[in-house]
Amino acid sequence: MFLRIFFQLLRRDLVVFRKEYPGKLIDMLITFVVWTVVFGYFVPSMGMVSGYGLFIMVGAIASFGVFDIIGQSSIVINDIQGDRTISYLLLLPISSTAIFSYIAVSWALQSLMIALPLYFVGKILFWEQFDLSHVTWYQLFLMMITVNTFFGFFGLWIVSALHKVRDISRIYFRFINPLFIFGCYFYTWRVAYDLSPVIGYLSLIDPFCYVMEISRAAIIGQEGYLPFWFSFGALWVFIFACGFHATRRLRRHLDCV
């Protein structure tokens, strides 16, 4: 009963998402191509290290999911403050924890579907630099599942933390953007550690650090990045932490039994 309802809900969301998918993919493709072309071809002409474009490309694909999740989160926050259609889901014969988990998994799948085509475009843009022989394929698979699952549950945590849609911009500028900028998007964790061991260790409390490091380790190669399995384990700790905390807050906020 539980699994049947869970997967029926996922199927319903994906049917709706199929209609939105082309538009969302085009939006991401435009941003992705502009971002990677600038860092891949313009910035290196200013003396940036060779291969920086590929470095940024992998980070861009890994990070785009969070921006889609912010939009998804705002829809749910607006619903909770308005019509509360989520209350109908909570009447289904499965636990409220399963309902909240379904929402996070649905967002993760949608984020994954947007990210996948970007790797093919990235290969075209960086044909010679993007050496597929450096890719560890099973790690790539695990990385994509883990990163997007984290985004799904991180989005759920955002929903639980905010009470009004207008608070989205506040949490973005005060919390998400600093996490993103200092989350090894423009540099590696090793660079932060070499600059100052204190900065390096502080970076380890930022989940975006692991998103970037695990993505680049799986695609570019392990050398120079945090160990893949260390980042993998850390992200799953954050996934369970976000899920646990979000579920507790949402159950209390929505008066779940």
Buried (B, 14 or more C-beta within 10 A) or exposed (E): EEEEBBEEBBEEBBEEBEEEBEEBBEBBBEBBBEBBBEBBEEBBEEEBEEBBBBBBBBBBBBBBBBBBBBEBBBEBBEBBEEEEEBEEBBEBEBBBBBBBBBBBBBBBBBBBBBBEBBBEBBBEBBEEBBBEEEBBEEBBEBBBEBBBBBBBBBBBBBBBBBEEBEBBEEBBEEEBEEBBEBBBBBBBBBEBBEEEEEBBEEBBEBBBBBBBBBBBBBBBBBEBBBEBEBBBEBBBEBBEEBBEBBBEBBBEEBEBE
